[in-house]
Amino acid sequence: MKKNTFYLIGGSIALALLVVFWYSVELHNPLFIEIAFIAGIALAYLARRKVTGIINDERDVKIGEQAMMRTMQVFWVVFCAFSIGAVMQILYVPTFPRPPAGSPPPILLGSRMIGYIQLGLLCLMIFLYVGFRIYYARKYGDFETDEE
Amino acid sequence: MKNKIKIFRAMHNLTQEHLAQAIGVNRQTILAIEKEKYIPSLDLAFRISRYFGVNIEEIFIFDEKTPVLVPS
């Protein structure tokens, strides 16, 4: 499979996922998009393995590894900190000073907003990875000009 | 880690593309090694030296300024 064919397949998968997402929202059933997302990513991975003419040498692997490691080092701290706060709120962990008896616990963020923020953080991770990837690609000579 | 890949390439009248194809890496990797932006693995260093038919030390020069921990 040529590289351009793979990009076409990737675009088609993204479009199909958008349609399933819309369908899922219409039916108020998240199961469709969840299964479709996993299937779409699996399909993309399979298609990626069929692409010919791409040499993934040790330098590319190193750039990918370093970028992912740094991304995870930053991301897991931010994501975990936010998620701990969200769980504390969902579980109504007592706050200090204690609210008067009978009053509802203070809600900083609704469950829906927590979901949005977590999804936003996941999207941010992609940008973080791209940023680190560019940084390490530059460090390991990806943007060097040729003297030949 | 310094290297003489560029010199050996010139001696054998090879382009970066040809060398890269011969040893199974990207041309950008050869360029990065030549510019000392990337230190190749031992495996790749051996493949390069074997391709030119010389010992690894003839192409790659270890930087003596780099501190080496000697086991006591």
Backbone of each chain as ProteinMPNN parsed JSONL, in Angstrom:
{"seq_chain_A": "MKKNTFYLIGGSIALALLVVFWYSVELHNPLFIEIAFIAGIALAYLARRKVTGIINDERDVKIGEQAMMRTMQVFWVVFCAFSIGAVMQILYVPTFPRPPAGSPPPILLGSRMIGYIQLGLLCLMIFLYVGFRIYYARKYGDFETDEE", "coords_chain_A": {"N_chain_A": [[0.844, -1.2, 0.0], [0.488, 2.233, -0.814], [1.795, 5.35, 0.551], [0.043, 7.527, 0.279], [-2.395, 6.276, -0.101], [-2.772, 5.216, 2.391], [-3.126, 7.579, 3.863], [-5.538, 8.406, 2.759], [-7.205, 6.362, 3.635], [-7.006, 6.807, 6.376], [-8.237, 9.336, 6.571], [-10.806, 8.643, 5.736], [-11.554, 6.933, 7.805], [-11.62, 8.753, 9.929], [-13.727, 10.406, 9.092], [-15.828, 8.546, 9.08], [-15.9, 7.981, 11.779], [-16.781, 10.42, 12.766], [-19.386, 10.464, 11.78], [-20.475, 8.256, 13.123], [-20.22, 9.198, 15.692], [-22.021, 11.334, 15.676], [-24.368, 9.873, 15.231], [-24.38, 8.344, 17.509], [-24.754, 10.311, 19.454], [-27.283, 11.193, 18.747], [-28.789, 8.954, 19.367], [-28.386, 8.796, 22.021], [-26.568, 6.993, 23.044], [-23.599, 5.962, 24.138], [-22.135, 3.73, 23.545], [-21.872, 3.013, 20.844], [-20.063, 4.861, 19.634], [-17.85, 4.404, 21.22], [-17.133, 1.712, 20.693], [-16.775, 1.945, 17.933], [-14.657, 3.746, 17.848], [-12.502, 2.295, 18.954], [-12.403, 0.217, 17.058], [-11.849, 1.701, 14.761], [-9.29, 2.78, 15.314], [-7.842, 0.42, 15.536], [-8.082, -0.504, 12.926], [-6.714, 1.518, 11.601], [-4.122, 1.091, 12.598], [-3.63, -1.441, 11.511], [-3.713, -0.839, 8.79], [-1.539, 0.856, 8.654], [0.563, -0.884, 8.984], [0.651, -2.094, 6.566], [1.696, -0.333, 4.822], [4.071, 0.434, 2.386], [7.485, 1.334, 1.644], [8.215, 3.026, 3.651], [10.782, 3.712, 5.776], [11.477, 2.833, 8.935], [13.733, 3.63, 10.912], [16.344, 3.226, 13.474], [16.785, 5.765, 14.535], [14.385, 7.136, 14.133], [12.758, 5.579, 15.754], [13.91, 6.129, 18.215], [13.396, 8.877, 18.457], [10.594, 8.832, 18.565], [10.221, 7.313, 20.906], [11.44, 8.896, 22.914], [9.908, 11.227, 22.727], [7.361, 10.271, 23.427], [7.855, 9.349, 26.008], [8.517, 11.72, 27.414], [6.105, 13.088, 27.03], [4.327, 11.485, 28.464], [5.437, 11.76, 30.983], [4.788, 14.392, 31.626], [2.039, 14.472, 31.12], [0.724, 12.471, 32.689], [0.886, 13.407, 35.284], [-0.581, 15.822, 35.291], [-3.085, 14.882, 34.4], [-3.678, 12.967, 36.319], [-3.738, 14.521, 38.662], [-5.932, 16.184, 38.141], [-7.932, 14.228, 37.868], [-7.963, 13.044, 40.403], [-8.946, 15.137, 41.937], [-11.464, 15.324, 40.729], [-12.59, 12.846, 41.377], [-12.652, 13.045, 44.137], [-14.611, 14.983, 44.372], [-16.822, 13.699, 43.228], [-17.166, 11.613, 45.024], [-17.923, 12.983, 47.237], [-16.083, 13.805, 49.247], [-15.415, 14.968, 52.51], [-15.241, 18.485, 53.125], [-13.152, 21.093, 54.439], [-13.501, 24.21, 56.088], [-16.21, 22.342, 57.619], [-19.366, 22.183, 55.915], [-22.51, 23.681, 56.986], [-24.802, 21.516, 58.764], [-26.966, 19.521, 56.82], [-26.874, 21.084, 54.568], [-26.286, 21.057, 51.001], [-23.397, 19.444, 49.499], [-20.664, 21.458, 48.344], [-20.401, 22.087, 44.864], [-17.974, 22.198, 42.569], [-17.327, 21.558, 39.908], [-19.443, 20.159, 37.489], [-20.419, 16.738, 36.703], [-20.533, 16.429, 33.958], [-18.939, 18.517, 33.046], [-16.518, 17.703, 34.081], [-16.003, 15.46, 32.502], [-15.758, 16.725, 29.996], [-13.475, 18.26, 30.429], [-11.572, 16.268, 30.913], [-11.548, 15.012, 28.426], [-10.641, 17.124, 26.933], [-8.075, 17.38, 28.026], [-6.958, 15.011, 27.118], [-6.916, 15.528, 24.384], [-5.123, 17.575, 24.449], [-2.86, 16.197, 25.086], [-2.123, 15.056, 22.69], [-1.231, 17.274, 21.253], [0.881, 17.94, 22.867], [2.534, 15.732, 22.516], [3.12, 15.991, 19.796], [4.534, 18.389, 19.882], [6.777, 17.667, 21.488], [7.808, 15.747, 19.828], [8.597, 17.197, 17.593], [10.569, 18.711, 18.819], [12.486, 16.725, 19.595], [13.024, 15.627, 17.11], [14.281, 17.749, 15.894], [16.465, 17.946, 17.59], [17.813, 15.553, 17.056], [18.673, 15.966, 14.501], [16.779, 16.217, 12.36], [16.003, 18.426, 10.894], [18.199, 19.29, 9.628], [20.192, 20.833, 7.121], [21.167, 19.768, 3.877], [24.449, 19.289, 2.575], [25.145, 18.311, 0.224]], "CA_chain_A": [[0.0, 0.0, 0.0], [1.275, 3.462, -0.861], [1.581, 6.245, 1.683], [-1.146, 8.348, 0.029], [-3.566, 5.415, 0.126], [-2.938, 5.143, 3.837], [-3.704, 8.854, 4.311], [-6.95, 8.392, 2.343], [-7.91, 5.455, 4.564], [-7.059, 7.524, 7.66], [-9.275, 10.371, 6.438], [-12.114, 7.96, 5.674], [-11.855, 6.446, 9.167], [-11.981, 9.933, 10.729], [-15.07, 10.816, 8.669], [-16.768, 7.523, 9.553], [-16.025, 8.159, 13.24], [-17.623, 11.604, 12.988], [-20.778, 10.055, 11.516], [-20.894, 7.375, 14.229], [-20.345, 10.063, 16.874], [-23.293, 12.041, 15.544], [-25.408, 8.855, 15.395], [-24.341, 7.979, 18.924], [-25.356, 11.422, 20.205], [-28.709, 11.174, 18.423], [-29.427, 7.828, 20.067], [-27.989, 8.88, 23.446], [-25.922, 5.725, 23.397], [-22.152, 6.136, 23.899], [-21.489, 2.456, 23.203], [-21.56, 2.987, 19.403], [-18.823, 5.606, 19.339], [-16.737, 3.76, 21.94], [-16.714, 0.535, 19.914], [-16.293, 2.423, 16.63], [-13.344, 4.382, 18.044], [-11.508, 1.214, 19.103], [-12.301, -0.467, 15.761], [-11.195, 2.641, 13.835], [-7.86, 2.857, 15.628], [-7.271, -0.893, 15.175], [-8.024, -0.516, 11.456], [-5.62, 2.429, 11.205], [-2.86, 0.4, 12.91], [-3.462, -2.51, 10.524], [-3.387, -0.208, 7.506], [-0.183, 1.411, 8.784], [1.532, -1.982, 8.818], [0.671, -2.515, 5.161], [2.313, 0.721, 3.997], [5.442, 0.113, 1.958], [8.303, 2.503, 1.276], [8.56, 3.824, 4.83], [11.847, 3.087, 6.569], [11.415, 3.286, 10.32], [15.021, 3.191, 11.452], [16.541, 3.375, 14.931], [16.683, 7.171, 14.944], [12.944, 7.422, 14.207], [12.243, 4.896, 16.949], [14.398, 6.859, 19.39], [12.646, 10.138, 18.53], [9.249, 8.472, 19.032], [10.287, 6.866, 22.309], [11.748, 10.036, 23.794], [8.757, 12.141, 22.716], [6.27, 9.665, 24.186], [8.244, 9.302, 27.419], [8.349, 13.079, 27.971], [4.669, 13.403, 27.033], [3.71, 10.781, 29.579], [5.942, 12.338, 32.236], [4.024, 15.612, 31.91], [0.604, 14.256, 31.039], [0.11, 11.666, 33.756], [0.8, 14.225, 36.5], [-1.711, 16.747, 35.128], [-4.326, 14.112, 34.293], [-3.927, 12.316, 37.605], [-4.107, 15.572, 39.625], [-7.316, 16.583, 37.851], [-8.833, 13.102, 38.117], [-8.092, 12.873, 41.862], [-9.887, 16.192, 42.354], [-12.801, 14.971, 40.246], [-13.076, 11.699, 42.166], [-12.991, 13.573, 45.474], [-15.89, 15.688, 44.273], [-17.886, 12.715, 42.97], [-17.371, 10.824, 46.249], [-18.3, 13.9, 48.322], [-15.117, 13.798, 50.354], [-15.726, 16.144, 53.324], [-14.361, 19.641, 52.976], [-12.92, 21.844, 55.68], [-14.379, 23.862, 57.216], [-17.392, 21.568, 57.251], [-20.556, 22.996, 55.676], [-23.55, 23.463, 57.997], [-25.527, 20.255, 58.597], [-28.148, 19.57, 55.962], [-26.648, 21.82, 53.308], [-25.675, 20.176, 49.992], [-21.96, 19.67, 49.351], [-20.371, 22.407, 47.258], [-19.992, 21.458, 43.595], [-17.143, 23.101, 41.76], [-17.507, 21.178, 38.505], [-20.416, 19.094, 37.305], [-19.853, 15.52, 36.097], [-20.395, 16.658, 32.52], [-17.764, 19.374, 32.843], [-15.325, 16.875, 34.364], [-15.8, 14.667, 31.275], [-15.254, 17.619, 28.936], [-12.088, 18.649, 30.735], [-10.71, 15.088, 30.697], [-11.418, 14.837, 26.976], [-9.765, 18.228, 26.505], [-6.702, 17.043, 28.428], [-6.483, 13.965, 26.203], [-6.585, 16.197, 23.116], [-3.911, 18.352, 24.719], [-1.75, 15.247, 25.078], [-1.701, 14.879, 21.293], [-0.424, 18.454, 20.917], [2.116, 17.822, 23.66], [3.359, 14.721, 21.842], [3.621, 16.584, 18.539], [5.553, 19.369, 20.276], [7.998, 16.949, 21.906], [8.34, 15.04, 18.657], [9.316, 18.204, 16.796], [11.773, 19.07, 19.59], [13.496, 15.662, 19.502], [13.417, 15.493, 15.699], [15.266, 18.813, 15.672], [17.664, 17.599, 18.361], [18.523, 14.464, 16.38], [19.081, 16.328, 13.141], [15.768, 16.057, 11.311], [15.846, 19.627, 10.069], [19.517, 19.708, 9.135], [20.22, 20.999, 5.661], [22.15, 18.923, 3.21], [25.528, 20.02, 1.898], [25.432, 17.658, -1.063]], "C_chain_A": [[0.88, 1.252, 0.0], [0.893, 4.382, 0.299], [0.291, 7.064, 1.52], [-2.435, 7.557, 0.246], [-3.857, 5.322, 1.618], [-3.575, 6.434, 4.38], [-5.187, 8.933, 3.948], [-7.772, 7.518, 3.287], [-8.077, 6.136, 5.921], [-8.149, 8.586, 7.67], [-10.666, 9.759, 6.441], [-12.524, 7.465, 7.058], [-12.32, 7.606, 10.04], [-13.401, 10.397, 10.399], [-16.123, 9.84, 9.195], [-16.994, 7.668, 11.064], [-16.905, 9.36, 13.577], [-19.098, 11.253, 12.819], [-21.3, 9.2, 12.671], [-21.093, 8.201, 15.502], [-21.693, 10.787, 16.858], [-24.46, 11.088, 15.813], [-25.539, 8.475, 16.872], [-25.003, 9.051, 19.797], [-26.865, 11.428, 19.997], [-29.451, 10.101, 19.222], [-29.169, 7.846, 21.578], [-27.362, 7.572, 23.92], [-24.414, 5.827, 23.105], [-21.437, 4.875, 23.431], [-21.058, 2.414, 21.727], [-20.209, 3.653, 19.13], [-17.63, 4.958, 20.046], [-16.2, 2.559, 21.154], [-16.124, 0.97, 18.574], [-14.904, 3.034, 16.752], [-12.245, 3.323, 18.148], [-11.293, 0.498, 17.763], [-11.552, 0.405, 14.752], [-9.698, 2.708, 14.046], [-7.172, 1.543, 15.25], [-7.09, -0.993, 13.662], [-6.862, 0.353, 10.957], [-4.261, 1.781, 11.456], [-2.569, -0.686, 11.871], [-3.04, -1.938, 9.171], [-1.957, 0.324, 7.515], [0.882, 0.338, 8.546], [1.665, -2.419, 7.363], [1.374, -1.495, 4.254], [3.746, 0.322, 3.658], [6.188, 1.419, 1.645], [8.621, 3.415, 2.445], [9.639, 3.077, 5.611], [11.785, 3.677, 7.971], [12.692, 2.816, 11.001], [15.167, 3.549, 12.931], [16.433, 4.822, 15.41], [15.221, 7.587, 15.076], [12.346, 6.821, 15.474], [12.65, 5.669, 18.2], [13.629, 8.179, 19.574], [11.245, 9.875, 19.096], [9.233, 8.106, 20.506], [10.485, 8.05, 23.261], [10.547, 10.974, 23.889], [7.622, 11.574, 23.562], [6.59, 9.637, 25.687], [8.044, 10.67, 28.087], [6.872, 13.459, 28.063], [4.002, 12.749, 28.237], [4.154, 11.36, 30.914], [5.156, 13.585, 32.629], [2.544, 15.277, 32.072], [0.03, 13.521, 32.244], [-0.036, 12.473, 35.036], [-0.431, 15.134, 36.433], [-3.036, 15.982, 35.161], [-4.706, 13.49, 35.639], [-4.395, 13.343, 38.643], [-5.559, 15.989, 39.42], [-8.292, 15.47, 38.227], [-9.033, 12.863, 39.613], [-9.091, 13.894, 42.408], [-11.307, 15.851, 41.964], [-13.397, 13.839, 41.072], [-13.477, 12.165, 43.565], [-14.348, 14.251, 45.458], [-17.051, 14.715, 44.077], [-18.207, 11.933, 44.252], [-17.781, 11.676, 47.458], [-17.359, 13.784, 49.519], [-15.336, 15.079, 51.173], [-14.718, 17.279, 53.119], [-14.209, 20.323, 54.325], [-12.85, 23.332, 55.388], [-15.642, 23.161, 56.745], [-18.583, 22.489, 56.983], [-21.607, 22.731, 56.758], [-24.344, 22.188, 57.694], [-26.751, 20.451, 57.707], [-27.93, 20.285, 54.643], [-25.956, 20.904, 52.296], [-24.175, 20.459, 49.853], [-21.667, 20.624, 48.191], [-19.887, 21.668, 46.003], [-19.221, 22.48, 42.771], [-17.357, 22.846, 40.269], [-18.533, 20.051, 38.432], [-19.755, 17.897, 36.641], [-19.609, 15.72, 34.611], [-19.138, 17.477, 32.234], [-16.469, 18.593, 33.093], [-14.983, 16.034, 33.126], [-15.207, 15.505, 30.167], [-13.781, 17.942, 29.171], [-11.139, 17.467, 30.516], [-10.497, 14.83, 29.209], [-10.484, 15.913, 26.405], [-8.308, 17.94, 26.834], [-6.114, 15.973, 27.511], [-6.099, 14.559, 24.848], [-5.277, 16.979, 23.268], [-2.675, 17.453, 24.677], [-1.215, 15.056, 23.659], [-0.806, 16.055, 20.879], [0.927, 18.409, 21.632], [3.073, 16.85, 22.971], [3.95, 15.299, 20.557], [4.734, 17.585, 18.836], [6.864, 18.698, 20.651], [8.639, 16.249, 20.71], [9.14, 16.003, 17.77], [10.629, 18.559, 17.488], [12.87, 18.006, 19.419], [13.941, 15.423, 18.054], [14.478, 16.547, 15.368], [16.58, 18.464, 16.368], [18.492, 16.531, 17.652], [18.667, 14.706, 14.874], [18.062, 16.152, 12.042], [15.685, 17.257, 10.381], [17.187, 20.166, 9.575], [19.476, 19.841, 7.615], [21.38, 20.199, 5.081], [23.211, 19.777, 2.533], [25.817, 19.443, 0.519], [24.899, 18.477, -2.23]], "O_chain_A": [[1.88, 1.325, 0.714], [-0.152, 4.231, 0.932], [-0.454, 7.269, 2.478], [-3.436, 8.097, 0.716], [-5.009, 5.346, 2.052], [-4.45, 6.387, 5.245], [-5.996, 9.455, 4.715], [-8.879, 7.878, 3.686], [-9.139, 6.06, 6.54], [-8.889, 8.725, 8.644], [-11.588, 10.284, 7.066], [-13.69, 7.561, 7.44], [-13.283, 7.478, 10.795], [-14.179, 10.736, 11.291], [-17.172, 10.25, 9.691], [-18.108, 7.504, 11.561], [-17.672, 9.333, 14.539], [-19.947, 11.681, 13.6], [-22.421, 9.393, 13.14], [-22.006, 7.944, 16.287], [-22.403, 10.849, 17.862], [-25.409, 11.43, 16.519], [-26.638, 8.31, 17.402], [-25.717, 8.74, 20.75], [-27.633, 11.637, 20.936], [-30.573, 10.305, 19.685], [-29.683, 7.002, 22.313], [-27.597, 7.114, 25.039], [-24.007, 5.781, 21.945], [-20.293, 4.926, 22.981], [-20.013, 1.852, 21.398], [-19.335, 3.077, 18.482], [-16.519, 4.967, 19.516], [-14.992, 2.405, 20.972], [-15.107, 0.437, 18.13], [-14.067, 2.863, 15.865], [-11.196, 3.437, 17.513], [-10.161, 0.209, 17.377], [-10.725, -0.089, 13.986], [-8.924, 2.696, 13.089], [-6.063, 1.545, 14.714], [-6.078, -1.5, 13.178], [-6.135, -0.014, 10.034], [-3.352, 1.901, 10.634], [-1.438, -0.841, 11.411], [-2.15, -2.462, 8.502], [-1.252, 0.251, 6.508], [1.947, 0.606, 7.99], [2.658, -3.033, 6.974], [1.616, -1.759, 3.076], [4.523, -0.073, 4.527], [5.577, 2.462, 1.414], [9.232, 4.467, 2.26], [9.428, 1.947, 6.051], [12.011, 4.871, 8.166], [12.731, 1.737, 11.593], [14.255, 4.094, 13.553], [16.04, 5.078, 16.548], [14.854, 8.299, 16.011], [11.548, 7.449, 16.168], [11.854, 5.847, 19.123], [13.261, 8.548, 20.69], [10.772, 10.59, 19.98], [8.353, 8.527, 21.258], [9.793, 8.181, 24.271], [10.202, 11.455, 24.969], [6.991, 12.303, 24.327], [5.717, 9.869, 26.523], [7.478, 10.765, 29.176], [6.437, 14.07, 29.039], [3.213, 13.379, 28.941], [3.368, 11.448, 31.858], [4.887, 13.814, 33.808], [1.883, 15.722, 33.011], [-1.022, 13.896, 32.763], [-0.978, 12.255, 35.799], [-1.215, 15.211, 37.379], [-3.978, 16.372, 35.85], [-5.869, 13.483, 36.041], [-5.324, 13.082, 39.408], [-6.321, 16.132, 40.377], [-9.339, 15.723, 38.823], [-10.132, 12.521, 40.049], [-9.956, 13.571, 43.222], [-12.242, 16.05, 42.739], [-14.576, 13.875, 41.424], [-14.497, 11.741, 44.107], [-15.136, 14.121, 46.395], [-18.118, 14.874, 44.67], [-19.368, 11.631, 44.53], [-17.963, 11.158, 48.559], [-17.802, 13.677, 50.663], [-15.433, 16.163, 50.598], [-13.518, 17.053, 52.964], [-15.028, 20.149, 55.228], [-12.142, 23.693, 54.448], [-16.09, 23.357, 55.616], [-18.802, 23.455, 57.714], [-21.596, 21.669, 57.38], [-24.536, 21.823, 56.535], [-27.475, 21.437, 57.838], [-28.708, 20.115, 53.704], [-25.135, 20.069, 52.676], [-23.735, 21.588, 50.067], [-22.354, 20.591, 47.17], [-19.073, 20.748, 46.081], [-19.767, 23.495, 42.339], [-17.541, 23.772, 39.48], [-18.491, 19.108, 39.221], [-18.665, 18.014, 36.081], [-18.612, 15.246, 34.065], [-18.377, 17.178, 31.313], [-15.464, 18.795, 32.411], [-13.816, 15.915, 32.751], [-14.28, 15.08, 29.477], [-12.959, 17.905, 28.255], [-10.036, 17.639, 29.999], [-9.399, 14.471, 28.784], [-9.661, 15.651, 25.527], [-7.415, 18.215, 26.034], [-4.932, 16.015, 27.168], [-5.105, 14.164, 24.24], [-4.451, 17.038, 22.357], [-1.59, 17.885, 24.287], [-0.01, 14.912, 23.453], [0.232, 15.867, 20.245], [1.961, 18.786, 21.08], [4.27, 17.115, 22.859], [5.133, 15.118, 20.27], [5.747, 17.627, 18.139], [7.933, 19.104, 20.193], [9.863, 16.173, 20.603], [10.212, 15.664, 17.268], [11.667, 18.693, 16.841], [14.024, 18.331, 19.137], [15.09, 15.062, 17.804], [15.444, 16.271, 14.656], [17.663, 18.658, 15.815], [19.721, 16.593, 17.645], [18.769, 13.766, 14.086], [18.441, 15.954, 10.887], [15.335, 17.115, 9.209], [17.304, 21.321, 9.164], [18.815, 19.067, 6.922], [22.415, 19.996, 5.716], [22.92, 20.843, 1.991], [26.609, 19.987, -0.25], [25.052, 18.078, -3.384]]}, "seq_chain_B": "MKNKIKIFRAMHNLTQEHLAQAIGVNRQTILAIEKEKYIPSLDLAFRISRYFGVNIEEIFIFDEKTPVLVPS", "coords_chain_B": {"N_chain_B": [[31.086, 11.799, 19.817], [32.994, 11.474, 17.074], [33.047, 11.19, 13.47], [33.975, 9.694, 10.31], [32.38, 9.41, 8.104], [31.566, 10.957, 5.952], [33.939, 11.401, 4.579], [34.612, 8.789, 3.857], [32.459, 8.251, 2.242], [32.897, 10.011, 0.176], [35.269, 8.952, -0.797], [34.366, 6.549, -1.815], [32.673, 7.432, -3.659], [29.891, 7.841, -3.096], [26.459, 8.67, -2.552], [24.488, 10.156, 0.093], [21.977, 9.059, 0.042], [22.351, 6.637, -1.343], [24.049, 5.249, 0.412], [22.407, 5.141, 2.648], [20.277, 3.554, 1.707], [21.666, 1.202, 1.256], [22.368, 0.321, 3.797], [19.995, 0.238, 5.074], [18.615, 2.425, 6.32], [17.155, 5.734, 6.867], [17.876, 8.517, 4.689], [18.109, 10.867, 6.091], [19.011, 10.031, 8.521], [21.66, 9.263, 8.024], [22.651, 11.755, 7.373], [22.245, 13.061, 9.832], [24.014, 11.617, 11.446], [26.448, 12.18, 10.237], [26.594, 14.905, 10.759], [26.981, 14.841, 13.402], [24.813, 14.891, 15.086], [23.425, 12.804, 15.88], [24.163, 9.845, 17.583], [25.02, 6.768, 16.384], [23.671, 3.441, 16.983], [25.504, 0.592, 18.274], [25.138, -1.533, 16.606], [24.327, -0.341, 14.159], [26.591, 1.214, 13.66], [28.502, -0.783, 13.262], [27.429, -1.922, 10.961], [27.764, 0.135, 9.124], [30.558, 0.396, 9.075], [31.262, -2.18, 8.193], [30.17, -2.104, 5.687], [31.851, -0.341, 4.341], [34.065, -1.829, 4.525], [35.978, -1.669, 6.554], [37.552, -1.361, 9.832], [35.633, -0.58, 12.768], [36.738, 1.461, 14.297], [38.068, 2.983, 12.496], [36.273, 4.575, 11.28], [34.577, 5.662, 13.218], [35.311, 7.832, 15.829], [36.15, 7.791, 19.089], [35.348, 10.196, 21.529], [37.735, 11.414, 23.549], [37.453, 13.161, 25.613], [35.12, 12.679, 26.881], [33.947, 11.641, 29.993], [34.893, 8.538, 31.417], [33.728, 5.881, 33.302], [35.661, 3.946, 35.275], [35.714, 0.647, 36.364], [36.323, -0.143, 39.773]], "CA_chain_B": [[31.587, 10.771, 18.899], [33.249, 12.003, 15.736], [33.081, 10.13, 12.462], [34.54, 10.04, 8.995], [31.49, 8.844, 7.08], [31.561, 11.832, 4.78], [35.19, 11.149, 3.853], [34.499, 7.46, 3.239], [31.481, 8.355, 1.158], [33.566, 10.681, -0.947], [36.248, 8.004, -1.346], [33.654, 5.508, -2.573], [31.771, 8.145, -4.578], [28.535, 7.453, -2.688], [25.595, 9.721, -2.002], [23.861, 9.772, 1.366], [20.829, 8.217, -0.308], [22.845, 5.292, -1.674], [24.541, 4.62, 1.648], [21.235, 4.871, 3.501], [19.567, 2.392, 1.146], [22.498, 0.003, 1.397], [22.393, -0.193, 5.172], [18.616, 0.135, 5.552], [18.147, 3.541, 7.156], [16.761, 6.916, 6.1], [18.97, 9.424, 4.327], [18.212, 11.866, 7.162], [19.81, 9.423, 9.601], [23.066, 9.394, 7.61], [22.967, 13.189, 7.507], [22.319, 13.373, 11.274], [25.247, 11.012, 11.98], [27.573, 12.964, 9.699], [26.616, 16.208, 11.431], [27.168, 14.531, 14.82], [23.588, 15.191, 15.831], [22.91, 11.53, 16.362], [25.178, 8.799, 17.736], [24.357, 5.513, 15.995], [23.825, 2.285, 17.883], [26.667, -0.232, 17.941], [24.719, -2.346, 15.458], [24.386, 0.487, 12.947], [27.996, 1.591, 13.46], [29.159, -1.946, 12.661], [26.923, -2.099, 9.591], [28.402, 1.165, 8.288], [31.98, 0.063, 8.888], [31.34, -3.39, 7.368], [29.848, -1.714, 4.31], [33.063, 0.239, 3.761], [35.115, -2.843, 4.631], [37.036, -1.244, 7.479], [37.205, -1.539, 11.243], [34.748, 0.472, 13.297], [37.548, 2.589, 14.818], [38.562, 3.809, 11.388], [35.206, 5.514, 10.899], [34.068, 6.353, 14.409], [36.395, 8.19, 16.754], [35.621, 8.049, 20.437], [35.788, 11.466, 22.095], [38.458, 11.098, 24.788], [37.078, 14.109, 26.684], [33.961, 12.148, 27.581], [34.405, 10.881, 31.158], [34.596, 7.1, 31.411], [33.787, 5.312, 34.651], [36.456, 2.716, 35.289], [35.357, -0.138, 37.563], [37.44, -0.234, 40.732]], "C_chain_B": [[31.747, 11.376, 17.503], [33.239, 10.848, 14.727], [33.592, 10.644, 11.126], [33.665, 9.494, 7.857], [31.544, 9.66, 5.783], [32.801, 11.57, 3.911], [35.103, 9.807, 3.118], [33.495, 7.47, 2.082], [32.122, 8.96, -0.083], [34.56, 9.732, -1.623], [35.574, 6.952, -2.229], [32.651, 6.103, -3.566], [30.298, 7.758, -4.339], [27.735, 8.659, -2.23], [25.034, 9.226, -0.666], [22.714, 8.803, 1.114], [21.267, 6.776, -0.581], [23.296, 4.545, -0.416], [23.371, 4.218, 2.547], [20.487, 3.636, 3.024], [20.347, 1.098, 1.384], [22.465, -0.561, 2.817], [21.006, -0.156, 5.843], [18.175, 1.191, 6.551], [17.686, 4.685, 6.252], [17.982, 7.772, 5.773], [19.211, 10.449, 5.433], [19.05, 11.339, 8.326], [21.3, 9.522, 9.282], [23.515, 10.843, 7.789], [23.158, 13.565, 8.976], [23.603, 12.814, 11.897], [26.458, 11.822, 11.512], [27.72, 14.304, 10.426], [26.791, 16.072, 12.948], [25.99, 14.964, 15.691], [23.021, 13.911, 16.43], [24.045, 10.507, 16.433], [24.517, 7.463, 17.398], [24.552, 4.422, 17.036], [25.048, 1.491, 17.43], [26.38, -1.063, 16.686], [24.856, -1.562, 14.148], [25.822, 0.9, 12.633], [28.766, 0.445, 12.802], [28.722, -2.136, 11.21], [27.592, -1.102, 8.641], [29.859, 0.78, 8.006], [32.156, -1.189, 8.019], [31.075, -3.044, 5.898], [31.088, -1.15, 3.609], [34.266, -0.718, 3.863], [36.278, -2.427, 5.517], [36.612, -1.532, 8.919], [36.401, -0.342, 11.737], [35.532, 1.709, 13.765], [38.061, 3.492, 13.71], [37.522, 4.844, 10.948], [34.736, 6.325, 12.104], [35.204, 6.58, 15.405], [35.774, 8.562, 18.096], [36.217, 9.341, 20.994], [36.423, 11.209, 23.461], [38.072, 12.015, 25.947], [35.879, 13.596, 27.483], [34.421, 11.315, 28.778], [33.97, 9.418, 31.095], [34.734, 6.583, 32.834], [34.546, 3.986, 34.597], [36.085, 1.922, 36.535], [36.556, -0.317, 38.486], [37.64, -1.683, 41.174]], "O_chain_B": [[30.77, 11.739, 16.847], [33.403, 9.684, 15.094], [33.633, 11.845, 10.86], [34.166, 9.161, 6.783], [31.564, 9.114, 4.68], [32.72, 11.524, 2.684], [35.459, 9.691, 1.945], [33.674, 6.779, 1.079], [31.926, 8.502, -1.209], [34.682, 9.707, -2.848], [36.123, 6.524, -3.244], [31.891, 5.386, -4.217], [29.574, 7.399, -5.268], [28.273, 9.565, -1.592], [25.1, 8.039, -0.346], [22.506, 7.854, 1.87], [20.642, 5.823, -0.116], [22.968, 3.376, -0.213], [23.341, 3.129, 3.119], [20.109, 2.778, 3.822], [19.773, 0.048, 1.672], [22.526, -1.775, 3.011], [20.867, -0.478, 7.023], [17.455, 0.898, 7.505], [17.812, 4.613, 5.029], [18.985, 7.751, 6.487], [20.345, 10.853, 5.688], [19.711, 12.105, 9.025], [22.108, 9.827, 10.159], [24.607, 11.117, 8.287], [24.092, 14.284, 9.331], [24.208, 13.447, 12.763], [27.369, 12.109, 12.289], [28.832, 14.77, 10.673], [26.755, 17.061, 13.679], [26.146, 15.343, 16.852], [22.231, 13.948, 17.374], [24.792, 10.325, 15.472], [23.554, 7.067, 18.056], [25.47, 4.473, 17.854], [25.561, 1.701, 16.33], [27.245, -1.265, 15.834], [25.419, -2.05, 13.169], [26.22, 0.931, 11.469], [29.576, 0.666, 11.902], [29.532, -2.466, 10.344], [27.941, -1.441, 7.511], [30.326, 0.831, 6.868], [33.08, -1.259, 7.209], [31.678, -3.618, 4.992], [31.341, -1.442, 2.44], [35.345, -0.431, 3.344], [37.426, -2.791, 5.26], [35.467, -1.899, 9.184], [36.485, 0.757, 11.188], [35.063, 2.841, 13.649], [38.444, 4.634, 13.959], [37.855, 5.853, 10.326], [34.527, 7.534, 12.006], [35.943, 5.665, 15.766], [34.991, 9.505, 18.211], [37.428, 9.554, 20.94], [35.738, 10.834, 24.413], [38.325, 11.7, 27.11], [35.648, 14.022, 28.615], [35.202, 10.379, 28.608], [32.826, 9.109, 30.762], [35.746, 6.822, 33.493], [34.112, 3.033, 33.95], [36.132, 2.454, 37.644], [37.663, -0.607, 38.034], [38.529, -1.966, 41.977]]}, "name": "protein", "num_of_chains": 2, "seq": "MKKNTFYLIGGSIALALLVVFWYSVELHNPLFIEIAFIAGIALAYLARRKVTGIINDERDVKIGEQAMMRTMQVFWVVFCAFSIGAVMQILYVPTFPRPPAGSPPPILLGSRMIGYIQLGLLCLMIFLYVGFRIYYARKYGDFETDEEMKNKIKIFRAMHNLTQEHLAQAIGVNRQTILAIEKEKYIPSLDLAFRISRYFGVNIEEIFIFDEKTPVLVPS"}
